[in-house]
Amino acid sequence: MDIILKEDIKGLGYKNDVVAVKPGYGRNYLIPQGMAIIASESNKKMIAENVRQAAHKAEKIKNDAEDLAKKIGDLTLEIKTKAGESGKIFGAVTALQIADALSAKGFDIDRKKITIVGSIKETGEHKAVLDLHKAVHHEITLNVVPE
């Protein structure tokens, strides 16, 4: 079943993308939640016209995302967490902790746009990817230290 996404959905696609999903997922979840519409010819034409009209706005949003990535640069965030003697931490570092650390540095990034590479269960250096725009991804370094 082909649908047109009305918003960004992690792991599926971005707003205005035409994607193929299983019929049950589309009819029973995405469409009733208002996240997608059926990809009929008239809906495709309507979305194409909306995209064409919003192209200059989209370019500005992309430029803003690129500027934010440049401002962040080679930022290394220090995440303090409880850890044992061997360096293993209690629990795991989450995207919410990273978002809080970024906001403390003056960067307001939604936690849903942060992807942790692997799982962080030990102290040391780790990587995370910020999904600032569908064409702009920025990698940051996390330094996990015990409290």
N, C-alpha and C positions, 0 to 999 in steps of 0.2 A: 504494500500500500504506500503510495507516495503522498507526503504531506508537506506543507509549507510552515516552517517554524515562525512563530510570532515573537519569540524571545530566544536568547542564548541558552542552550541546554548543554551542560558539560558532558562530554563523551558522545554527543549526538550531532550537534552542529550549531550554527550561529543564526541570528535573526535573518529572515527572508531566504534562507537556504531551503531547497527542495531536497528532502531526504526520504529514503525508503525505510519503513519500519514494519514490524509485524502488525497485521490488522487489529488484533486485540489491544495492543499497546496504543495504537493510534486512536481507535474508536472509544476505548474505555478509560484512557487516562489523559493523553495529550490534548485531544479535542475538548472533552468536558472541562478540563482545567484551564482552558483558554490559552494553552501554550502553542497550539497549532491549528491549521485549517486544512481541509482536503485540497489537494493540488489539482483542481479542475482547470480547464483552459481559461475560463473567465477569471478565476482567482490568480492564475499565473500572470495574466495580462495586467491585472490590478496591482499586483506586487511589483512587476517590472516597471510600471509607471511610477509607483511610489518610490522605488529605488532610484529611478532616473531623477526625480524631483529632489530627492534627499542626498544626491551625490556630493554636492558641495559641503553639506553639513557633515557627511561621513568623512570627507577629506580633512575637515577641521578636527574631528574627534580623533582620527588617526594621527594627525600632527601633534595633538595634545598628548596622546599616549607615547609617541616617540620622544617628546620633550621630557615627559616624566621619566622615561627609561634613561635618558641622558643625565637627568638630575640624580637619579638613584646611583647610576654608574657602578663602580666596584664596591658598593656598600657591603660591609660585613656586619651582620647583626649578632649581638651577644644575647643569647637566651639562657637565663638562669633557671635551673630546675633542681629538684632534689635527686641526689644520686648516691649510690652505694660506694663502698671502698674500691670495687673493681672497675668503676666507671659506668656501670649500667644505671640507667635512670629509672625512677619509679614511674611507670606509665609510659607516655610517649609525648613528644613535642607535637602540638597540633597547629593547624593553620590559624586558629584564633590567637594563639600565643605569638605567632609571627606577625599577624595583623596588628596586635597591640604594640609590639616592638617597633613596627614600621610607623605607626601613628605617633609613638613617642619621639621618633626622629623627624616627624612633620610630614609623613607621606600617608594619605588617607586611601588605603586600598582595601576593598572588600575581601573578607576571608574566603569567599567562594572563588575568588580569582587567583588563589594561591595553591600551587600543586607542589607537594613535597616529593622529592626524588627519593624513592625507597621509603623506609620507615626509620624514624629517629628514635633509637632505644639506647644509645650510648653517648657519652660526652665526646666532644671532638668537632671537626668540621664536617658540615653536610651542605647539600645544595637544595634550593627551592626555586621554582619557576613562577614568575608573576605573569598572568595572562591579562595584559593591559588592553589589548585589542585583538581582533582575530588575526591580524597580520603582525602584531607586536608582542613578542614574548621576551621577558628579561630574566636572566638567571642571577640569583643573589646567593651569597655564602652565609651560612649560619654557623656561629661558633657556640656550641652548647657547652656550658660550664656548670659545675655543681654550685649550689648555694652555699 
